[in-house]
Amino acid sequence: MSDSKKSDELDTNIDELVKKYSWMVRPCILYKEEYSDCTSIKSRFHQMFVDGSMEDCSQWKYDYDNCSKWKNDANPKAFKELIESEMQKREARLGAHNANDVWKRREKAPENWSAPLPAWMEEKMQASYLAMKAEEAKQGKLKNEFFCVIS
């Protein structure tokens, strides 16, 4: 979306903007956490090691301030700036996806996307561990099992 189109769209009534874009606003604490994470010693070390320079974290602080102004004071200017920032982040995140010219985008799903699986695949799935555990869960035979999770 071009900058002029964005600014034209954000010049509309604040009530309309809230209806249309309020889903983009994260809880304010998340902006604060992102800023704290970005400025932490561990992150700064990682930024220097990976990128060779430190990231500018001021946008997270600015977004947190705007979010606080919007939530506490219902400041329409803060809301517009917050939405603009979120749109820029979204555009940056999806930039490579949108610039991809290798794959042709589909307008709709293939005609046979929900066709039944071949018989051999159904047979193979019935004998799988996952199918066995699903059947046990349906019958209530599944015991509480503990799993190791590495985080």
KAURWO-V51816 format. One record per run of one state. SS is the DSSP state (H for helix, E for strand, - for the rest). FROM is the first residue (numbers start at 1). TO is the last residue. If there is no record, write none. Layout:
ss:SS from:FROM to:TO
ss:SS from:FROM to:TO
This chain:
ss:- from:1 to:2
ss:H from:3 to:9
ss:- from:10 to:13
ss:H from:14 to:24
ss:- from:25 to:27
ss:H from:28 to:39
ss:- from:40 to:40
ss:H from:41 to:51
ss:- from:52 to:57
ss:H from:58 to:73
ss:- from:74 to:75
ss:H from:76 to:93
ss:- from:94 to:94
ss:H from:95 to:99
ss:- from:100 to:118
ss:H from:119 to:126
ss:- from:127 to:128
ss:H from:129 to:139
ss:- from:140 to:151
